[in-house]
Amino acid sequence: MDYTSSESSKAGAAPGRASMQKVGTQVHRDIYIHYRKNTKSIVLAEKRQYLNEKVLSNGSSKELLSLTNQLLGKEKKATLPDSLPCDKLCENLMSFFVDKIDTIKSNLCYKIA
């Protein structure tokens, strides 16, 4: 399937649709439906071919995951907040881990006793 086949299919569907809307006969409707189905199948085949080429061109699973996220429209999220200054962020992380260690330590002491 090449670019010209899909363009010619779309061009064929346009007059069929216009005729169907003007006259409204069953023949024009059938012609329009035929061209619409043909165009849809060509576009679907071209999408499939494009995606296959993209998937096969990726060398690693990391690149494939990146492509999948891009195709699905998922955006990369920042792992650390941008709104906090660096020193405040460091203090928050430190206090989180100190609290976490204290919790684990108290649970261990409670289970031993």
C-alpha positions, 0 to 999 in steps of 0.5 A: 500500500502506498500513499497514492492508493489511499489518496485515490480511494479517498478521492473516490469516496468524496464524489460518491458521498456528494452524489448520495447526499444530493440524489439519495438513491440506493446505488449512490449509497452503495457506491459511497459505502464501498469506497468508505470500506475500501478507504478504511481498510487501506488506512488500517493497513497503512497504520499497521505497517507503520506501527510494525516498522516502528516496533521492529526498528527499536533495538531494546525493550527500553526503546520499545517501552518509550515508543509505546508510551509515546503512542499511547500519549503518556507523558513522563512525570517528574520523579521529584517536585520542581516547586521545592528548593533543593535544600528543602527537598533534601530535608524532606527526604531525610526526615522521611527516611529517618521516620521510616527507620524509626518506625521499622526499629520500633516494630522490630523492638516490639516483636522481639520483646 
